[in-house]
Amino acid sequence: MATDANNILIGAATLSVGGVDIGFTKGGVSIRHEQEFLKVMADQAVGVVRQARTMERMYVKTTMLEVTLSNLRKAFMYPSANLVGSTLTLGYNNACWVDAIQLIIVGVSPSCGTRTVTFPSAVKFNTTEYNMKRDEETAIEIEFEINKQGGSLIFGTMIDS
């Protein structure tokens, strides 16, 4: 096996949510891929004889350090109408509205190039906590679930340049 130290990636990434960079993050940006499989077992075999993928999901997670009202609106998954000037209205009462937004992650690729990951459709996922503490920065952890899109039902693309 050939080895190449240039393929070892070091460095942070930026995350744009709905076309706007969310600014400083803490702990990086992570992409998680989960799969579930049906395990087929036959009477004539001691063990699994076949596996078939039955579910595939992707998630993007980060902790935002720039806790602007615009970023809070995204973290709480409120529509843009909830932010007017310097006022963010908390709460939204429309079960039919979901803010599916584009995520773009830009980081380092091999040989100090650029790796761009684009997810055309993501929905804010999980619980959001807004903590204000005396001895640490205010930060908000945010997680998105990626929706499959297009005729071939893909999550998105990862391009090195």
N, C-alpha and C positions, 0 to 999 in steps of 0.2 A: 504494500500500500504506500503510495506516494504521500509525503507530508508537505504542507506549505503553511508556514506561520502567518502568511498574509490572509489566510482564511479564518483566523481567529478574530472574532469581532469584539471590539471594545468601544463603548460609548453609549450615551443616552440618545433617546429618540424624541422627536416632537410629535404632538398629537393635535390634529385639527378636528373639531367637531362641528359639523354643518358648515364647513369652509372657514372656520375661525380657529386660529391657534389658541389653545387653552393656557399657554404660558408655562411657567415652572411646574414641574412635577417632583414627587418624592418617591423613591423606590422603583423608578422606571415605568415602562409601559409593557404589559404582558399580554400575549395572545395565547389563549388556551383552546385546544382542540379536543373535543370529547367524542368518543364513538361507543356505540353499544352493538353487541353481536348476539345473534341467535346461535346457540350451541346445539347442534344436532347430535344426539346420542342414539346409537342403535343397540338392540339386544345382543347382537353378535360381536360387539366390540367393548372393551373395557376402556372407555374414554370417549372423547369428542371425535366424531368422524368428519364433521364439516362445520364451518362457521360462515355466517352471512351477516353483513353489516345491516342493521335495522334502524340505526339512528346516528346522526352526525350533527354536532353543534359546535359553534365557535363563540368565544367571548374575548373582549378586550377590557383590561382593567388597569387603572392608574390611580394615583392620589394627587389631586390638584392642590397646589400651594397658593395659586392666585385666586382667592375667594372673592371674585367680583360678583356683582349682582347678575351679570350675564352668565357667568359660569355656574352660579347657584341655580339659575333658571334651568340650565341644561341638566344639572345634577338632580334636581327635583322633577324633571321632565314636565315642565310647564310650557304652555304655548307662548310665543313671543308677545302676545297681547297682555300677558301677566307682568311684563316689564315695561313700565312707562317712565322715562327719565330716570330718576334716582329712587323709584319705588317698585319693589317686587311684591306683587300680591301673592300670598301663600295660600295654596288650595286651588283645586280645579274640579268642577263637578260635571264632567262630560265623559262617560264611559266609552263613547264612540271615537274619541280623539286619541291618537297615539302618534308621537313625534318620531317617525322613522327618519334618521339622518345619516349623512355620509360621514365616515371616519377615514382620515388619512394619517398614516404613521410614517414618518421619515426618519431613518436612522442610517447606520453605517453598513456598507456591504464589503465583501472581500476587496483587498488592495486599496482601502480607503475610498471606495466609491460610495454611492448613495443607494440605499434600499428603500423603496417606496411601497407601502402596503395600502391598498385602497379597498375599503368595504363600502359599497354604495348604499347599503341599507342596514342600519343598526337601531336598536331600541334600548334605552336606558333600562337597566336590569338591577334588581337587588335593592336592599335597604340603604338609605343615605343618612349619614350622621354628620351633623355640623357641631363640632366641639370647639369651645373657646376655653383655653386653659392658660393659667398664669405662667407656666414654665415650658410651654412649647408653642410652635406656630400653629395657627388654625389651618387645618387641611381637610379636604373632603375626598374620601375614596369613592370612585365612581366605576361602575361596571356596565358594559354594554353587551347585549346578545346580538349576534350578527344574523341577519335574515338571508336566506338564499334568494338569488335574483336571476332574471334573464331566462332565455329559452333552455339553457343547459343547467339551470339551477345551481349556480356557483355562489360562494360566499364573497369572492372578490379576487384581487390579483396581488402578486408580490413581484416587483420588478427591480433588478439591479442595473445601475447605470454608472 
